[in-house]
Protein backbone atom coordinates (compact mmCIF):
# COMPACT_ATOMS: atom_id res chain seq x y z
CA UNK A 1 0.00 0.00 0.00
CA UNK A 2 1.34 3.50 -0.73
CA UNK A 3 2.44 5.45 2.30
CA UNK A 4 1.11 8.82 1.25
CA UNK A 5 -1.94 10.40 2.89
CA UNK A 6 -4.82 10.95 0.48
CA UNK A 7 -8.50 11.77 0.90
CA UNK A 8 -11.51 9.47 1.14
CA UNK A 9 -14.84 10.88 0.03
CA UNK A 10 -17.83 8.78 1.10
CA UNK A 11 -21.21 9.34 -0.53
CA UNK A 12 -24.40 8.76 1.48
CA UNK A 13 -28.10 9.37 0.92
CA UNK A 14 -28.78 12.18 3.37
CA UNK A 15 -32.09 13.61 4.54
CA UNK A 16 -32.14 17.33 5.23
CA UNK A 17 -34.67 20.09 5.74
CA UNK A 18 -35.00 22.88 3.24
CA UNK A 19 -36.52 26.13 4.45
CA UNK A 20 -39.12 27.48 2.08
CA UNK A 21 -41.39 30.50 2.14
CA UNK A 22 -41.23 33.79 4.00
CA UNK A 23 -40.97 34.46 7.69
CA UNK A 24 -44.49 34.03 9.10
CA UNK A 25 -43.78 36.28 12.10
CA UNK A 26 -44.30 40.02 11.57
CA UNK A 27 -41.81 42.52 12.98
CA UNK A 28 -39.50 39.61 13.89
CA UNK A 29 -36.55 41.76 14.98
CA UNK A 30 -38.74 44.45 16.57
CA UNK A 31 -37.41 47.20 14.31
CA UNK A 32 -40.92 48.65 14.03
CA UNK A 33 -41.48 50.62 17.24
CA UNK A 34 -43.67 48.76 19.74
CA UNK A 35 -46.05 50.12 22.36
CA UNK A 36 -47.04 46.93 24.14
CA UNK A 37 -50.12 48.53 25.70
CA UNK A 38 -51.63 49.83 22.45
CA UNK A 39 -53.47 47.23 20.39
CA UNK A 40 -54.03 49.29 17.28
CA UNK A 41 -51.75 47.48 14.83
CA UNK A 42 -52.90 43.99 13.85
CA UNK A 43 -49.33 42.98 12.90
CA UNK A 44 -47.38 44.11 15.94
CA UNK A 45 -46.61 42.76 19.40
CA UNK A 46 -48.75 43.26 22.50
CA UNK A 47 -48.52 42.34 26.14
CA UNK A 48 -50.75 39.44 27.17
CA UNK A 49 -51.64 40.28 30.79
CA UNK A 50 -52.64 43.72 32.04
CA UNK A 51 -49.98 43.34 34.72
CA UNK A 52 -47.23 42.63 32.16
CA UNK A 53 -44.57 45.30 31.63
CA UNK A 54 -42.42 43.95 28.79
CA UNK A 55 -39.62 46.25 27.71
CA UNK A 56 -38.81 47.58 24.26
CA UNK A 57 -35.20 48.58 23.58
CA UNK A 58 -33.80 50.50 20.64
CA UNK A 59 -30.08 51.09 20.95
CA UNK A 60 -30.05 54.23 18.80
CA UNK A 61 -32.51 56.05 21.08
CA UNK A 62 -31.17 58.55 23.62
CA UNK A 63 -33.08 56.82 26.44
CA UNK A 64 -31.36 53.50 25.69
CA UNK A 65 -27.93 55.11 25.55
CA UNK A 66 -28.58 56.65 28.97
CA UNK A 67 -29.94 53.35 30.26
CA UNK A 68 -26.95 51.27 29.11
CA UNK A 69 -24.52 53.84 30.47
CA UNK A 70 -25.92 53.95 34.01
CA UNK A 71 -27.47 50.53 34.60
CA UNK A 72 -26.29 46.92 34.75
CA UNK A 73 -26.54 45.22 31.35
CA UNK A 74 -25.82 47.11 28.17
CA UNK A 75 -26.88 44.61 25.50
CA UNK A 76 -26.59 45.17 21.76
CA UNK A 77 -29.28 43.89 19.43
CA UNK A 78 -28.65 40.60 17.65
CA UNK A 79 -30.06 42.07 14.42
CA UNK A 80 -30.71 45.69 13.57
CA UNK A 81 -31.14 48.07 16.50
CA UNK A 82 -34.10 46.80 18.51
CA UNK A 83 -34.99 43.92 20.82
CA UNK A 84 -37.35 43.20 23.72
CA UNK A 85 -37.03 42.00 27.33
CA UNK A 86 -39.28 39.81 29.49
CA UNK A 87 -39.28 38.52 33.04
CA UNK A 88 -39.61 34.75 32.66
CA UNK A 89 -39.25 33.96 36.36
CA UNK A 90 -39.47 35.99 39.56
CA UNK A 91 -40.17 34.65 43.06
CA UNK A 92 -39.31 34.84 46.75
CA UNK A 93 -38.59 31.91 49.04
CA UNK A 94 -41.50 32.79 51.34
CA UNK A 95 -43.96 32.68 48.45
CA UNK A 96 -45.07 36.32 48.76
CA UNK A 97 -43.90 36.78 45.18
CA UNK A 98 -44.60 33.82 42.88
CA UNK A 99 -45.35 32.90 39.29
CA UNK A 100 -44.35 36.33 37.99
CA UNK A 101 -44.28 36.03 34.21
CA UNK A 102 -44.40 38.40 31.24
CA UNK A 103 -45.70 37.39 27.83
CA UNK A 104 -45.99 39.05 24.44
CA UNK A 105 -48.10 38.01 21.47
CA UNK A 106 -48.38 38.80 17.78
CA UNK A 107 -50.78 37.70 15.05
CA UNK A 108 -49.07 35.60 12.37
CA UNK A 109 -49.10 36.86 8.81
CA UNK A 110 -51.22 33.84 7.81
CA UNK A 111 -52.83 30.97 9.66
CA UNK A 112 -50.72 27.80 9.72
CA UNK A 113 -51.58 24.88 7.48
CA UNK A 114 -52.49 21.49 8.95
CA UNK A 115 -49.65 18.98 8.71
CA UNK A 116 -47.15 21.62 7.60
CA UNK A 117 -43.79 21.48 9.37
CA UNK A 118 -42.16 24.72 10.46
CA UNK A 119 -38.71 25.70 11.67
CA UNK A 120 -38.65 28.23 14.49
CA UNK A 121 -35.58 30.26 15.46
CA UNK A 122 -35.21 32.80 18.24
CA UNK A 123 -32.14 34.51 19.68
CA UNK A 124 -32.02 34.81 23.47
CA UNK A 125 -29.71 36.37 26.06
CA UNK A 126 -29.98 36.37 29.87
CA UNK A 127 -29.74 39.79 31.48
CA UNK A 128 -26.64 40.24 33.65
CA UNK A 129 -28.70 41.28 36.66
CA UNK A 130 -30.56 37.95 36.74
CA UNK A 131 -29.55 35.70 39.63
CA UNK A 132 -31.09 32.52 38.20
CA UNK A 133 -31.40 30.95 34.76
CA UNK A 134 -34.28 28.74 33.61
CA UNK A 135 -34.97 26.09 30.97
CA UNK A 136 -38.62 26.51 30.10
CA UNK A 137 -38.83 29.35 27.57
CA UNK A 138 -41.72 28.45 25.29
CA UNK A 139 -43.66 29.53 22.22
CA UNK A 140 -47.40 28.95 22.08
CA UNK A 141 -49.24 28.84 18.76
CA UNK A 142 -52.98 29.36 19.18
CA UNK A 143 -56.08 29.81 17.01
CA UNK A 144 -57.29 32.68 19.18
CA UNK A 145 -55.49 35.48 20.95
CA UNK A 146 -54.57 34.81 24.58
CA UNK A 147 -54.43 38.53 25.40
CA UNK A 148 -56.24 39.12 28.72
CA UNK A 149 -56.14 35.45 29.69
CA UNK A 150 -55.85 35.06 33.46
CA UNK A 151 -52.47 33.97 34.81
CA UNK A 152 -53.86 30.59 35.87
CA UNK A 153 -55.28 30.01 32.39
CA UNK A 154 -51.99 30.99 30.74
CA UNK A 155 -50.06 28.57 32.93
CA UNK A 156 -52.41 25.79 31.80
CA UNK A 157 -51.51 26.41 28.15
CA UNK A 158 -49.24 23.83 26.52
CA UNK A 159 -46.76 25.56 24.19
CA UNK A 160 -45.80 23.55 21.12
CA UNK A 161 -42.16 24.60 21.46
CA UNK A 162 -40.28 24.56 24.78
CA UNK A 163 -36.53 25.02 25.03
CA UNK A 164 -36.00 22.80 28.06
CA UNK A 165 -32.85 20.79 27.32
CA UNK A 166 -30.35 23.27 28.82
CA UNK A 167 -30.32 26.16 31.25
CA UNK A 168 -30.23 29.30 29.13
CA UNK A 169 -27.54 31.06 31.15
CA UNK A 170 -25.64 32.99 28.47
CA UNK A 171 -25.35 36.65 29.51
CA UNK A 172 -22.35 37.66 27.40
CA UNK A 173 -23.67 36.75 23.96
CA UNK A 174 -26.83 35.88 22.09
CA UNK A 175 -27.54 32.24 21.34
CA UNK A 176 -29.90 31.06 18.65
CA UNK A 177 -32.43 28.43 19.71
CA UNK A 178 -33.99 26.29 16.98
CA UNK A 179 -36.81 23.76 16.95
CA UNK A 180 -39.35 22.41 14.51
CA UNK A 181 -43.01 21.54 14.98
CA UNK A 182 -45.95 20.33 12.93
CA UNK A 183 -49.03 22.54 12.82
CA UNK A 184 -52.50 21.21 13.57
CA UNK A 185 -53.91 23.90 11.31
CA UNK A 186 -55.55 27.23 12.00
CA UNK A 187 -52.94 28.56 14.44
CA UNK A 188 -53.03 32.33 13.97
CA UNK A 189 -51.11 33.77 16.94
CA UNK A 190 -47.73 33.16 18.60
CA UNK A 191 -46.90 34.07 22.19
CA UNK A 192 -43.51 34.02 23.96
CA UNK A 193 -42.72 33.44 27.63
CA UNK A 194 -42.39 30.83 30.36
CA UNK A 195 -45.68 28.91 30.47
CA UNK A 196 -44.62 26.72 33.41
CA UNK A 197 -45.41 27.49 37.05
CA UNK A 198 -42.62 28.09 39.56
CA UNK A 199 -43.03 24.51 40.76
CA UNK A 200 -42.38 23.14 37.28
CA UNK A 201 -39.62 25.56 36.25
CA UNK A 202 -36.08 24.25 36.89
CA UNK A 203 -33.74 27.04 37.97
CA UNK A 204 -29.98 27.41 38.11
CA UNK A 205 -28.35 29.86 40.51
CA UNK A 206 -26.17 32.49 38.84
CA UNK A 207 -23.61 34.16 41.08
CA UNK A 208 -22.80 37.61 39.78
CA UNK A 209 -19.94 39.84 40.79
CA UNK A 210 -21.02 43.34 41.73
CA UNK A 211 -20.53 45.87 38.96
CA UNK A 212 -19.18 49.19 40.20
CA UNK A 213 -20.80 52.46 39.16
CA UNK A 214 -23.85 50.68 37.75
CA UNK A 215 -27.39 50.85 39.12
CA UNK A 216 -29.82 47.98 39.54
CA UNK A 217 -32.62 47.96 36.98
CA UNK A 218 -35.14 45.66 38.58
CA UNK A 219 -34.84 46.32 42.30
CA UNK A 220 -34.89 42.67 43.34
CA UNK A 221 -35.03 42.25 47.11
CA UNK A 222 -32.36 40.20 48.89
CA UNK A 223 -34.68 37.20 49.13
CA UNK A 224 -35.92 37.52 45.55
CA UNK A 225 -34.69 35.58 42.54
CA UNK A 226 -35.39 36.45 38.94
CA UNK A 227 -34.59 35.51 35.34
CA UNK A 228 -34.98 38.29 32.78
CA UNK A 229 -34.31 37.51 29.11
CA UNK A 230 -33.77 39.55 25.96
CA UNK A 231 -35.30 38.30 22.68
CA UNK A 232 -34.45 39.16 19.08
CA UNK A 233 -34.36 37.81 15.52
CA UNK A 234 -37.35 35.48 15.43
CA UNK A 235 -38.15 33.50 12.32
CA UNK A 236 -40.64 30.80 11.43
CA UNK A 237 -40.65 29.29 7.96
CA UNK A 238 -42.23 26.21 6.42
CA UNK A 239 -39.73 23.41 5.79
CA UNK A 240 -39.66 20.51 3.42
CA UNK A 241 -37.60 17.35 3.87
CA UNK A 242 -35.68 16.20 0.85
CA UNK A 243 -33.35 13.32 0.19
CA UNK A 244 -30.17 14.21 -1.60
CA UNK A 245 -26.85 12.54 -2.23
CA UNK A 246 -24.20 14.40 -0.29
CA UNK A 247 -20.45 14.08 0.20
CA UNK A 248 -18.96 13.42 3.60
CA UNK A 249 -16.25 15.77 4.86
CA UNK A 250 -12.67 14.92 3.90
CA UNK A 251 -10.97 12.37 6.13
CA UNK A 252 -7.36 11.20 6.20
CA UNK A 253 -6.67 7.67 4.92
CA UNK A 254 -3.75 5.94 3.22
CA UNK A 255 -5.48 5.41 -0.11
CA UNK A 256 -8.15 7.12 -2.16
CA UNK A 257 -11.41 5.33 -3.02
CA UNK A 258 -14.01 6.51 -5.51
CA UNK A 259 -17.53 6.30 -4.06
CA UNK A 260 -18.06 4.04 -1.05
CA UNK A 261 -20.61 3.55 1.69
CA UNK A 262 -20.40 1.53 4.88
CA UNK A 263 -21.85 -1.54 3.21
CA UNK A 264 -18.97 -1.69 0.71
CA UNK A 265 -15.97 -0.63 2.81
CA UNK A 266 -13.15 -3.18 2.90
CA UNK A 267 -11.26 -2.75 6.15
CA UNK A 268 -8.25 -4.54 4.67
CA UNK A 269 -7.79 -1.51 2.42
CA UNK A 270 -8.11 1.09 5.20
CA UNK A 271 -5.30 2.03 7.57
CA UNK A 272 -5.49 1.98 11.34
CA UNK A 273 -6.53 5.39 12.74
CA UNK A 274 -8.63 6.23 9.69
CA UNK A 275 -11.69 8.34 10.53
CA UNK A 276 -15.00 8.10 8.69
CA UNK A 277 -17.78 10.65 9.20
CA UNK A 278 -21.33 9.32 9.62
CA UNK A 279 -23.38 11.97 7.91
CA UNK A 280 -26.89 10.66 8.47
CA UNK A 281 -26.94 10.30 12.24
CA UNK A 282 -29.84 12.36 13.57
CA UNK A 283 -30.68 13.83 16.97
CA UNK A 284 -33.27 16.37 18.05
CA UNK A 285 -31.92 19.84 18.84
CA UNK A 286 -29.79 19.75 21.99
CA UNK A 287 -30.73 16.11 22.73
CA UNK A 288 -28.78 12.86 22.68
CA UNK A 289 -31.47 10.30 21.84
CA UNK A 290 -31.03 8.78 18.39
CA UNK A 291 -33.84 9.41 15.92
CA UNK A 292 -35.14 6.47 13.87
CA UNK A 293 -33.71 8.03 10.69
CA UNK A 294 -30.27 7.13 12.09
CA UNK A 295 -30.90 3.37 12.21
CA UNK A 296 -30.23 2.48 8.53
CA UNK A 297 -26.72 3.96 8.68
CA UNK A 298 -26.01 2.46 12.10
CA UNK A 299 -27.19 -0.93 10.86
CA UNK A 300 -24.58 -0.67 8.11
CA UNK A 301 -21.96 0.07 10.75
CA UNK A 302 -23.19 -2.93 12.74
CA UNK A 303 -22.92 -5.17 9.66
CA UNK A 304 -19.38 -3.89 9.08
CA UNK A 305 -18.40 -4.72 12.67
CA UNK A 306 -20.11 -8.11 12.50
CA UNK A 307 -18.33 -9.10 9.28
CA UNK A 308 -14.99 -7.97 10.75
CA UNK A 309 -15.01 -9.61 14.23
CA UNK A 310 -11.55 -8.30 15.15
CA UNK A 311 -12.35 -4.70 14.29
CA UNK A 312 -12.34 -2.18 17.11
CA UNK A 313 -13.53 1.40 16.67
CA UNK A 314 -13.82 4.62 18.60
CA UNK A 315 -16.88 6.85 18.15
CA UNK A 316 -16.09 10.56 18.36
CA UNK A 317 -18.72 13.27 18.73
CA UNK A 318 -18.46 16.93 17.73
CA UNK A 319 -20.80 19.92 18.03
CA UNK A 320 -21.06 23.51 16.82
CA UNK A 321 -20.26 26.37 19.19
CA UNK A 322 -23.82 27.26 20.24
CA UNK A 323 -23.90 27.06 24.04
CA UNK A 324 -21.19 26.74 26.66
CA UNK A 325 -18.01 24.68 26.35
CA UNK A 326 -19.03 22.45 29.25
CA UNK A 327 -22.48 21.75 27.86
CA UNK A 328 -21.23 20.88 24.38
CA UNK A 329 -18.56 18.56 25.77
CA UNK A 330 -21.28 16.69 27.67
CA UNK A 331 -23.70 16.71 24.71
CA UNK A 332 -21.12 15.29 22.28
CA UNK A 333 -20.18 12.61 24.82
CA UNK A 334 -23.80 11.57 25.38
CA UNK A 335 -24.49 11.44 21.64
CA UNK A 336 -21.56 9.15 20.92
CA UNK A 337 -22.57 7.02 23.90
CA UNK A 338 -26.02 6.64 22.30
CA UNK A 339 -24.39 5.32 19.12
CA UNK A 340 -22.26 2.90 21.15
CA UNK A 341 -25.30 1.68 23.11
CA UNK A 342 -27.19 1.07 19.87
CA UNK A 343 -24.36 -1.11 18.54
CA UNK A 344 -24.17 -3.00 21.85
CA UNK A 345 -27.93 -3.59 21.73
CA UNK A 346 -27.45 -5.18 18.30
CA UNK A 347 -24.83 -7.59 19.68
CA UNK A 348 -21.45 -5.86 19.31
CA UNK A 349 -19.23 -6.40 22.37
CA UNK A 350 -18.61 -3.26 24.41
CA UNK A 351 -14.93 -4.22 24.52
CA UNK A 352 -14.70 -3.43 20.78
CA UNK A 353 -16.10 0.07 21.21
CA UNK A 354 -14.75 3.29 22.66
CA UNK A 355 -16.29 6.75 22.61
CA UNK A 356 -15.31 10.33 23.36
CA UNK A 357 -16.89 13.76 23.03
CA UNK A 358 -14.92 16.76 21.81
CA UNK A 359 -17.62 19.47 21.92
CA UNK A 360 -16.65 22.33 19.60
CA UNK A 361 -12.89 21.99 20.17
CA UNK A 362 -12.19 20.46 16.73
CA UNK A 363 -14.20 22.38 14.11
CA UNK A 364 -13.80 21.50 10.45
CA UNK A 365 -15.69 24.54 9.20
CA UNK A 366 -16.47 28.14 10.16
CA UNK A 367 -18.82 28.26 13.17
CA UNK A 368 -19.89 31.81 12.30
CA UNK A 369 -22.12 30.52 9.47
CA UNK A 370 -25.12 28.17 9.57
CA UNK A 371 -23.51 25.93 6.94
CA UNK A 372 -20.29 25.79 8.95
CA UNK A 373 -22.16 24.90 12.13
CA UNK A 374 -24.04 22.17 10.25
CA UNK A 375 -20.78 20.61 9.12
CA UNK A 376 -19.29 20.78 12.60
CA UNK A 377 -22.21 18.82 14.11
CA UNK A 378 -21.01 15.30 13.34
CA UNK A 379 -20.28 11.80 14.66
CA UNK A 380 -17.29 9.92 13.25
CA UNK A 381 -15.72 6.55 13.89
CA UNK A 382 -11.99 5.89 14.08
CA UNK A 383 -10.57 2.46 13.18
CA UNK A 384 -8.46 1.26 16.13
CA UNK A 385 -7.85 -2.38 15.18
CA UNK A 386 -8.86 -4.81 12.43
C-alpha positions in Angstrom: 0.0 0.0 0.0 1.3 3.5 -0.7 2.4 5.4 2.3 1.1 8.8 1.3 -1.9 10.4 2.9 -4.8 10.9 0.5 -8.5 11.8 0.9 -11.5 9.5 1.1 -14.8 10.9 0.0 -17.8 8.8 1.1 -21.2 9.3 -0.5 -24.4 8.8 1.5 -28.1 9.4 0.9 -28.8 12.2 3.4 -32.1 13.6 4.5 -32.1 17.3 5.2 -34.7 20.1 5.7 -35.0 22.9 3.2 -36.5 26.1 4.5 -39.1 27.5 2.1 -41.4 30.5 2.1 -41.2 33.8 4.0 -41.0 34.5 7.7 -44.5 34.0 9.1 -43.8 36.3 12.1 -44.3 40.0 11.6 -41.8 42.5 13.0 -39.5 39.6 13.9 -36.6 41.8 15.0 -38.7 44.4 16.6 -37.4 47.2 14.3 -40.9 48.7 14.0 -41.5 50.6 17.2 -43.7 48.8 19.7 -46.1 50.1 22.4 -47.0 46.9 24.1 -50.1 48.5 25.7 -51.6 49.8 22.4 -53.5 47.2 20.4 -54.0 49.3 17.3 -51.8 47.5 14.8 -52.9 44.0 13.9 -49.3 43.0 12.9 -47.4 44.1 15.9 -46.6 42.8 19.4 -48.7 43.3 22.5 -48.5 42.3 26.1 -50.7 39.4 27.2 -51.6 40.3 30.8 -52.6 43.7 32.0 -50.0 43.3 34.7 -47.2 42.6 32.2 -44.6 45.3 31.6 -42.4 44.0 28.8 -39.6 46.3 27.7 -38.8 47.6 24.3 -35.2 48.6 23.6 -33.8 50.5 20.6 -30.1 51.1 20.9 -30.0 54.2 18.8 -32.5 56.1 21.1 -31.2 58.5 23.6 -33.1 56.8 26.4 -31.4 53.5 25.7 -27.9 55.1 25.6 -28.6 56.7 29.0 -29.9 53.4 30.3 -27.0 51.3 29.1 -24.5 53.8 30.5 -25.9 53.9 34.0 -27.5 50.5 34.6 -26.3 46.9 34.7 -26.5 45.2 31.4 -25.8 47.1 28.2 -26.9 44.6 25.5 -26.6 45.2 21.8 -29.3 43.9 19.4 -28.7 40.6 17.6 -30.1 42.1 14.4 -30.7 45.7 13.6 -31.1 48.1 16.5 -34.1 46.8 18.5 -35.0 43.9 20.8 -37.3 43.2 23.7 -37.0 42.0 27.3 -39.3 39.8 29.5 -39.3 38.5 33.0 -39.6 34.7 32.7 -39.2 34.0 36.4 -39.5 36.0 39.6 -40.2 34.7 43.1 -39.3 34.8 46.8 -38.6 31.9 49.0 -41.5 32.8 51.3 -44.0 32.7 48.5 -45.1 36.3 48.8 -43.9 36.8 45.2 -44.6 33.8 42.9 -45.4 32.9 39.3 -44.4 36.3 38.0 -44.3 36.0 34.2 -44.4 38.4 31.2 -45.7 37.4 27.8 -46.0 39.1 24.4 -48.1 38.0 21.5 -48.4 38.8 17.8 -50.8 37.7 15.1 -49.1 35.6 12.4 -49.1 36.9 8.8 -51.2 33.8 7.8 -52.8 31.0 9.7 -50.7 27.8 9.7 -51.6 24.9 7.5 -52.5 21.5 9.0 -49.6 19.0 8.7 -47.2 21.6 7.6 -43.8 21.5 9.4 -42.2 24.7 10.5 -38.7 25.7 11.7 -38.6 28.2 14.5 -35.6 30.3 15.5 -35.2 32.8 18.2 -32.1 34.5 19.7 -32.0 34.8 23.5 -29.7 36.4 26.1 -30.0 36.4 29.9 -29.7 39.8 31.5 -26.6 40.2 33.6 -28.7 41.3 36.7 -30.6 37.9 36.7 -29.5 35.7 39.6 -31.1 32.5 38.2 -31.4 31.0 34.8 -34.3 28.7 33.6 -35.0 26.1 31.0 -38.6 26.5 30.1 -38.8 29.3 27.6 -41.7 28.5 25.3 -43.7 29.5 22.2 -47.4 29.0 22.1 -49.2 28.8 18.8 -53.0 29.4 19.2 -56.1 29.8 17.0 -57.3 32.7 19.2 -55.5 35.5 21.0 -54.6 34.8 24.6 -54.4 38.5 25.4 -56.2 39.1 28.7 -56.1 35.5 29.7 -55.9 35.1 33.5 -52.5 34.0 34.8 -53.9 30.6 35.9 -55.3 30.0 32.4 -52.0 31.0 30.7 -50.1 28.6 32.9 -52.4 25.8 31.8 -51.5 26.4 28.2 -49.2 23.8 26.5 -46.8 25.6 24.2 -45.8 23.5 21.1 -42.2 24.6 21.5 -40.3 24.6 24.8 -36.5 25.0 25.0 -36.0 22.8 28.1 -32.9 20.8 27.3 -30.3 23.3 28.8 -30.3 26.2 31.3 -30.2 29.3 29.1 -27.5 31.1 31.1 -25.6 33.0 28.5 -25.4 36.6 29.5 -22.3 37.7 27.4 -23.7 36.8 24.0 -26.8 35.9 22.1 -27.5 32.2 21.3 -29.9 31.1 18.7 -32.4 28.4 19.7 -34.0 26.3 17.0 -36.8 23.8 16.9 -39.3 22.4 14.5 -43.0 21.5 15.0 -45.9 20.3 12.9 -49.0 22.5 12.8 -52.5 21.2 13.6 -53.9 23.9 11.3 -55.6 27.2 12.0 -52.9 28.6 14.4 -53.0 32.3 14.0 -51.1 33.8 16.9 -47.7 33.2 18.6 -46.9 34.1 22.2 -43.5 34.0 24.0 -42.7 33.4 27.6 -42.4 30.8 30.4 -45.7 28.9 30.5 -44.6 26.7 33.4 -45.4 27.5 37.0 -42.6 28.1 39.6 -43.0 24.5 40.8 -42.4 23.1 37.3 -39.6 25.6 36.2 -36.1 24.2 36.9 -33.7 27.0 38.0 -30.0 27.4 38.1 -28.3 29.9 40.5 -26.2 32.5 38.8 -23.6 34.2 41.1 -22.8 37.6 39.8 -19.9 39.8 40.8 -21.0 43.3 41.7 -20.5 45.9 39.0 -19.2 49.2 40.2 -20.8 52.5 39.2 -23.9 50.7 37.7 -27.4 50.9 39.1 -29.8 48.0 39.5 -32.6 48.0 37.0 -35.1 45.7 38.6 -34.8 46.3 42.3 -34.9 42.7 43.3 -35.0 42.2 47.1 -32.4 40.2 48.9 -34.7 37.2 49.1 -35.9 37.5 45.5 -34.7 35.6 42.5 -35.4 36.4 38.9 -34.6 35.5 35.3 -35.0 38.3 32.8 -34.3 37.5 29.1 -33.8 39.5 26.0 -35.3 38.3 22.7 -34.5 39.2 19.1 -34.4 37.8 15.5 -37.3 35.5 15.4 -38.1 33.5 12.3 -40.6 30.8 11.4 -40.7 29.3 8.0 -42.2 26.2 6.4 -39.7 23.4 5.8 -39.7 20.5 3.4 -37.6 17.3 3.9 -35.7 16.2 0.9 -33.3 13.3 0.2 -30.2 14.2 -1.6 -26.8 12.5 -2.2 -24.2 14.4 -0.3 -20.5 14.1 0.2 -19.0 13.4 3.6 -16.2 15.8 4.9 -12.7 14.9 3.9 -11.0 12.4 6.1 -7.4 11.2 6.2 -6.7 7.7 4.9 -3.7 5.9 3.2 -5.5 5.4 -0.1 -8.1 7.1 -2.2 -11.4 5.3 -3.0 -14.0 6.5 -5.5 -17.5 6.3 -4.1 -18.1 4.0 -1.0 -20.6 3.6 1.7 -20.4 1.5 4.9 -21.8 -1.5 3.2 -19.0 -1.7 0.7 -16.0 -0.6 2.8 -13.2 -3.2 2.9 -11.3 -2.7 6.2 -8.2 -4.5 4.7 -7.8 -1.5 2.4 -8.1 1.1 5.2 -5.3 2.0 7.6 -5.5 2.0 11.3 -6.5 5.4 12.7 -8.6 6.2 9.7 -11.7 8.3 10.5 -15.0 8.1 8.7 -17.8 10.6 9.2 -21.3 9.3 9.6 -23.4 12.0 7.9 -26.9 10.7 8.5 -26.9 10.3 12.2 -29.8 12.4 13.6 -30.7 13.8 17.0 -33.3 16.4 18.0 -31.9 19.8 18.8 -29.8 19.7 22.0 -30.7 16.1 22.7 -28.8 12.9 22.7 -31.5 10.3 21.8 -31.0 8.8 18.4 -33.8 9.4 15.9 -35.1 6.5 13.9 -33.7 8.0 10.7 -30.3 7.1 12.1 -30.9 3.4 12.2 -30.2 2.5 8.5 -26.7 4.0 8.7 -26.0 2.5 12.1 -27.2 -0.9 10.9 -24.6 -0.7 8.1 -22.0 0.1 10.7 -23.2 -2.9 12.7 -22.9 -5.2 9.7 -19.4 -3.9 9.1 -18.4 -4.7 12.7 -20.1 -8.1 12.5 -18.3 -9.1 9.3 -15.0 -8.0 10.7 -15.0 -9.6 14.2 -11.6 -8.3 15.2 -12.4 -4.7 14.3 -12.3 -2.2 17.1 -13.5 1.4 16.7 -13.8 4.6 18.6 -16.9 6.8 18.2 -16.1 10.6 18.4 -18.7 13.3 18.7 -18.5 16.9 17.7 -20.8 19.9 18.0 -21.1 23.5 16.8 -20.3 26.4 19.2 -23.8 27.3 20.2 -23.9 27.1 24.0 -21.2 26.7 26.7 -18.0 24.7 26.3 -19.0 22.5 29.2 -22.5 21.8 27.9 -21.2 20.9 24.4 -18.6 18.6 25.8 -21.3 16.7 27.7 -23.7 16.7 24.7 -21.1 15.3 22.3 -20.2 12.6 24.8 -23.8 11.6 25.4 -24.5 11.4 21.6 -21.6 9.1 20.9 -22.6 7.0 23.9 -26.0 6.6 22.3 -24.4 5.3 19.1 -22.3 2.9 21.2 -25.3 1.7 23.1 -27.2 1.1 19.9 -24.4 -1.1 18.5 -24.2 -3.0 21.9 -27.9 -3.6 21.7 -27.5 -5.2 18.3 -24.8 -7.6 19.7 -21.4 -5.9 19.3 -19.2 -6.4 22.4 -18.6 -3.3 24.4 -14.9 -4.2 24.5 -14.7 -3.4 20.8 -16.1 0.1 21.2 -14.8 3.3 22.7 -16.3 6.7 22.6 -15.3 10.3 23.4 -16.9 13.8 23.0 -14.9 16.8 21.8 -17.6 19.5 21.9 -16.6 22.3 19.6 -12.9 22.0 20.2 -12.2 20.5 16.7 -14.2 22.4 14.1 -13.8 21.5 10.4 -15.7 24.5 9.2 -16.5 28.1 10.2 -18.8 28.3 13.2 -19.9 31.8 12.3 -22.1 30.5 9.5 -25.1 28.2 9.6 -23.5 25.9 6.9 -20.3 25.8 8.9 -22.2 24.9 12.1 -24.0 22.2 10.3 -20.8 20.6 9.1 -19.3 20.8 12.6 -22.2 18.8 14.1 -21.0 15.3 13.3 -20.3 11.8 14.7 -17.3 9.9 13.2 -15.7 6.6 13.9 -12.0 5.9 14.1 -10.6 2.5 13.2 -8.5 1.3 16.1 -7.9 -2.4 15.2 -8.9 -4.8 12.4 
